[in-house]
Amino acid sequence: MNKGFAPIQATSKSKSGLNKNQPLSMQQLQESVSHYFDDVPDPRVNRTKRHLLKDIIVIALLSTIAGGDGWQDMENYGISKLTWLK
């Protein structure tokens, strides 16, 4: 049932040139996660922007993975992990 999908070829390196067998450094992880949200349009009014949209998205994603449920958990996660997130 191939409908336009090419078979995936197994390689040791991804398109970014990173070796899949080696752990990512913190800088590589931050750059790769942040890169996915660079082109997301920000619908907010300029005067209400206290934080970058991609920072909000990353904190929401990480807090959800950590078991957070709702905006308060996301805020608490961001506050408790502030040093790590910087």
ZITA-V139620 format. One line per field, one symbol per residue. phi: phi as a letter, one per 40 degrees, with the letter a starting at -180 (. if undefined). psi: psi as a letter, one per 40 degrees, with the letter a starting at -180 (. if undefined). A space follows every 50 residues. Layout:
phi->???
psi->???
This chain:
phi->.cbgbcccccbcbcccgccccbccccccccccccdcbccccccccdcbcc bccccccccccccccchcbhccccccccccbdcccc
psi->ghgehiihhhieiideehheeiiiidddddddddddedehiheiideegd iidddddddddddddeeigiddddddddddfdddd.
